[in-house]
Amino acid sequence: MLIIFRSKQIAYGVIGNFLEFYNFLSFVYFVPMIGATMFPADGRISGVFGTILTFGIGFVFRPLGALVLGNYGRRNGVSKTLMISFALMCFGSLMICCTPSYARIGLLAPCLILTARIIQGFSEGGEVGPASDYLFSLGKAEERGLLVALLSITQSLAELAASTVGLILALIMSKEVLFTWGWRVPFALGLVLLPVGIMLRRGKFGDMPPQDRKPAQHDTLSPMDYVLLFLAISYGSVAAYIRSFNVTYAISILNQPSARIMLFITISTIVNIIGIWCGGMALRRLRPILLLFGAGSVYIGAAIPLYMWCASARTPLSLFLLCCIPAFVGGLMQASNYLITLRALPDRVRGHVFGIVYSLAVTFCGVATQPVAMWLISSLHDPVAPAYILISAIPVGVMSLFVLSRKDRTTAMPETRI
């Protein structure tokens, strides 16, 4: 009922989050096509630049966007900040969609694409903090778990949308058309959300949450608080990037057909959405830390057996379960992650601090996780190596969240407790 009655306010908070992940994943999926169109014909150079564009530039500018737009939001209000971040996302998509090819304008083409990704990365960093804070403040204490779960759900829906668009284009377009101009279609489709987002975000929802906030008595966070926040967010990012690494793992290590793993990844995305929803609903009755301990124990206990079975059997069933079990269990944990970290932050700095720490954690994990996983597999000659990363990261993250769960700093609703 909460979703129905506050659908417009919820859409206000999540539409930018959806577009952010849709744009990023669309770029990831079409890197070969963008590289062939926008960079010199030397495949080595275009591959290097494509990698930098996808995993470097966008990530690097996230923390800067969180810092600049977060400070702007504290002075001028959440609604103006979210409007700016959304407009910048759309402008970056428009640049990618309309930039002429390298064959037509030379080196200006890759420069414009780099600029577009800088703009998108900057806007993405400025979106997550205010949007998370807004959704957190939207409901009563027992509703907040489900509300913050919507951020993760929209991210998974964006992943599903991007992969579906990519699959449809691959089926209906020839390779030549796809490499020439077909890759621009996903970014053009993303621009369809521009009028919807402007219509939603021209209101003042973000500056008038349902509960009036009281002045925070303790706005100061210790250095250890920042470390705990970083670790708590990082472990979730590591788990997510290991799940996405399963595509490379299945094709390069297990020699599985690409069509099979793409199908299983799509199914696992749906399973992840179900897990997130179930986790958000469970928080109406369970304490977040109890859900984390339970689901985290299952995740740790299942990681090594799943990878061992998949590496030895290499059957469709083993690969399917490797994709879907972590997706569901990880989904159960995501709402609790958001809820505990947001509660641990004082009201007046929640969106700003969360945005900066989140951007730093995602930047670090996004750049490091998959290369480290591949390096461990190669160095140890052990296809189970990704599981070692998971069983190292999850306990650290859950224990960090346990400590943070003892530091509820919300003042808008004093009765709210972990």
N, C-alpha and C positions, 0 to 999 in steps of 0.2 A: 504493500500500500504506500509505503514511503516513496518508492520509485515513481509511482503513478502521480501522487499528489504534488511532488516536487520535480517533475520531469524537466520543466524548463530551467529551473535552477541547476539541476544536475547536468543537463546538457551544456549550460553555460560554463561549468567547471571542467568538463571532460573533453569538449570538442577540440581544444588545442592539443591536449595530450594525444588524442587519436591521430590528428594530422601530423604531429611531430613524428610518431613512430611509423606512420604510413609513408611519409616522405623518406625517412632514413632507410627503411627496409626496401622501398622501391629502388632507391639508389644502389643498395647492396646487390639486389637481384639483377640489376641491369648494368653492372660495372663493365663487363666485356663490350657491350654495345656502346656505352658512353665513351669508353676508352678508344674504341675504333673510330668514333665520329669526331671526338673533340681533341684528340692528341695526335702527334705525328705518327706516321705509318709504322715506325719501329715498334714492334710488339713489346719489346723489353721495356722501353720507356713508358708506353701507355699503361703497361701492367703496373709499373712502379707508381706512376701518378695515380692510377685508379685506386691502388691500395692506400696511398696517402690521403686521397680525397675521402674515401669511405671510412677508414678507421682512425685517421689522424686529425684532419682539419676540423671536422664537425665536433669531435670529442674535445679537442684542445680549447675551443672557444666556448664550451658549455660553462665552465666555472666563471669566466669573465661575464657572460650574460647573466648568470645567477647573481653575481656581485653588483653589476651596474643596474639591472632591472629590479633586483631586490631592494636596493637602496632607493630607487625611484618609487617603488611601490610603498615603502614605508612613509615617504613624504607626500605622495600624491594619491594614494589609494590603490586597492587591488584591481578595480575595474579598469582603470587606465592602463595599468601594467599588462593585464591580460589582453587588452585590445592591441597594444603595441606588439607584444610577442606574437600574437596570431597574425597580425598584418605582416610582420617580418617573415614568418614562415611562408605565407602565401607569396610574398615578393620573391623569396628564394626559389620557390617552385616555378614561378613565372620565368625567372631568369634561366633556369635549367631547361624549361620547355621551349623557350624562344631563341636561345643562343645559336647562331649559325655554326656550321661545322668548321673544323680546322681547315678543310680544303677551300673554304670560302674566305675566312678572315684570319687564317694563320694562328699565331701564338695568342692572339686576343681571345680565341675560343677557350683554351684551358684556363686562362686568367679569369674569364668571366665565370666559368664553372667553379673555380676555387673560391671566388668571391661569393657565389651563391651558397656554397657549403659553409663558408664562414658566417654568413648572415643567418642561415638556418641553425647552425650550432649555437650561435649567440642567443637566438630566440628560444631555442629548446631549453637552454640553461635558465632563462628567465621565466619560463612557463611553469616548471614543475613545482617550485616552492610556493608561489601564490595559489596555484590550483589545488595543491594538497592541503594547504592551510584553509582554503575556502570550503572544501568538501568536509574537512574535519570539523569545522565550525557550524556546519549546516544542520546537523541533527542533534538529538538528545544523546545521552551517554551510551545507551544500549543500541543506538543506531549507527554509531560512528564506525564500528568495524565494517559494516556493510558498505557505508559510504566511501571509506578510503579504499575498500576492495574494488570499487568501480574504476579507480585509476589503473589497476592491474588488468581488469577486464577489458577496458578500452585499448590498452596496449596489445593485448592478445587479439582483440578484434581487428586492430590495425594490421597486425601480422597476417591474420587470416585474409583480410581484404587485399593486401599487397601480393600475397602468394597466389590468390585466386585470379587477380588481374593478370599477373605474370603468366599463369598457366593458360588462361583463355587466349592471351595474345600469342603465346607460343603455338597454340593449336590452330588459330585462324590465320596467322600471318606466315609468310615464307621467311626464311632466314635473312634473305636480302632486305626485305621490307622492314623486318624487326631491327636490323642493324642500321638501316638508313634513317627511318623516322618513327618506327613503331614503339621504340623505347620511350618516346616523349609522351605517349598516351597516358601512362599512370600519373605523371605529374600534372597533366591537363585535367584528369579526373579529380585530382586532389583540389584543384582550384574551384571545383563545383561547391566546395564547402565555404568559400569566401563569403558570399552573400548571407549564408546561414549563420556563420560565425559573427559577422558584423551585426546582423539583426539581433542575435542573442546578447552580444557583449556591449551593445550600446546602452544597455540598462545599467543599473547601479547595484545589482545583486551582490557583487564582491565587496562593496563598501558597507553593506547593511545586512550582515548575517543575522539569522533568527535570534541568537542569544547575544545580548550586549556584553561586550567584554569589559571586565574590570581592570584597572591598572595592575600590572604585574608587580609583585613585591620583590622578586628575585630574578632579574633579567640577566644576571651574570652567569656564564657557563665557565667551568674550569677547563684547563687543557685536557684533563682526562675525559671530560664529557665529550669533547670533540673527537678524541681517539675512539671512544666507545661508539659514537654515532657513525664514524667512518667504518669501523669494523662491522657494525650491525647492517649497514647498507651494502657493504662490499660483498659479504657472503652471499646475499641474494643475487647480486650481479654476477658473481662467479658461477653460481648454480645455473643461472639463465644462459650465460655464454657457453657453459659446458653442454647444455642441452642443444644450443644452436650448433655447437661444434660437432654434434652427432652426424650432421650431413657430411662434413669432410671425413669424419672417422669412418662412416659406413662405406663411402666410396673409395677412399685412399688406403685405409687399413684393412677393411673387411672385404673389399672388392665386391660390394653389393651394387645392383643396378641403381642408377640415379633416380629413375622413375619410382622405384619402390621406396627409397628413403624419403623422397619428396612427398609421397602419399602418406607415409607414416608420420612425417613432421606435421603435415596439415591436420591429420587426425589428432595428434598429440596437442596441437594448439587448441582444438575444441575441448579435449580432455582437461587441459590447463584452465580454460575458462570455467568449466564445471567445478574444478577443484577450488578456484578462487571464490566462486559464489558460495560453495558449501562452507569454506572457511569463514567467509564474512557472516553467513547466517549462524554458524556455530558460536561466533563471538557474542551473540545475544545471551547465551547461557554459560559459556566457558570463559575463564580468564585467558587472555592472549598467551601468557607464558606457558600455561598448561598445554594449550594446543601446539605451541612451538616445541615443547619437550617431547610430546607424543609423536607428532609428525616428523620432527627432526631425528628421533630415534629410528623410525622406520626408514627414513632416507639414508641414514648412515649404515644401517644394517643391510639394506638392499643394494647399495652401490657396487660393492666388490662382487657379490654373486651375479648381479646382472651383467656386468662387463665381462666376467670370467665365462659365463654361459654364452654370451654373444660372441666372444672371441673364439671359443672352441667349437660351438655348434654352427654358427653363421647361418642360421635358419631365419626365414621370415618372422616366425613367432618370437624368437629371441630378440630380434631387432625391434619388432613392434613393442614388446614389453619394455625394452631399454628406452624407447621414446616416451611411452605413455605413463609408466609408473612414476618416474621422477617428475613428469609434467603435472600429474594429479597431486602428488604429495607436496611438491613445491608450491602448487597453487593453494593448498590448504594453509601454508605458512605465510603467504604474501600479505594478507590483510593484517595479520598480527604484527608483522614487521613494521608496516606503515603506522599502525595504531600506537605501538609502544614508542617508536622514535618521535612521533608527533606529540604524544603526551609528555615526553621528557623535555620538551622545549617550552620556554615561557611564551605566553600568548603574543606579546608585542614583537618578538623576534622570530617566531616560529617559521613563517614562510621564508624569510630571508636566510636564516641559518640552515634550514633544511635544504633549500635550493642549492646553496654553496656546497655543503657537505655531500649531498647526493651527486652533484655534478662532478666533484673531485673523485668520488668513489667509482662512479660509472666510467669516467675517463680512464682512471688507472686500470680498472678491471677489463674494460673494453679493449684497451691496447695490449694488455699482458696475458689474459687468460688463455686464449686459443694458441698463441705462439708457445707459451709455456707447456701446454698440454701436448702439443706436437713434439716439442723438444724432449719432454720426459719419455714419450713413447719411443723416440729414436735413441735416446741415451741409455735407457734401461732395457730396451728391446722387449718391452712389456706392454701389450695392448690394453692392460687393465689400468694403466697410469692415470687416465682421467678420473677414475674412482678415488685415487689417492688424493687428488686435489679436493674432491668433494668431502671426503672424510676428515680432511684437515681444516677446510674452511667452515663447514657447518657448525662444529662444536664451538669454534671461536665466535662465530656470529651469534649463536643462541646464548652463549654465556654473556656476551656483551649486552644482548637484549634483556637478559635476566637482571643485570645490574641496572640498566636503564629503567626497567619496570618498577624499580624502587624509588624512582625520581620523578613522580608525576608532578609536573609544574603547571598544569592547567588551572586557571583561576576563574574562567567563565562559568564553569560548573564544578564547584568544589566537591560535590559528592562523587564525581567520577574517579574511580580507582581501578588499578590493574587487578 
